[in-house]
């Protein structure tokens, strides 16, 4: 039979302190990042087309 050892620590507290400030969860910014990347690609593509047209004239 193994001897029982008393617990050295009590139960750890769960949760955070109630500060009265409610904070909304952070949203996912991947849609805004994709929209911005698409806009940059459209601008670069448009500049490329205009440059080619100017070079052939």
Residue pairs with C-beta under 8 A, 6 or more apart in sequence:
none
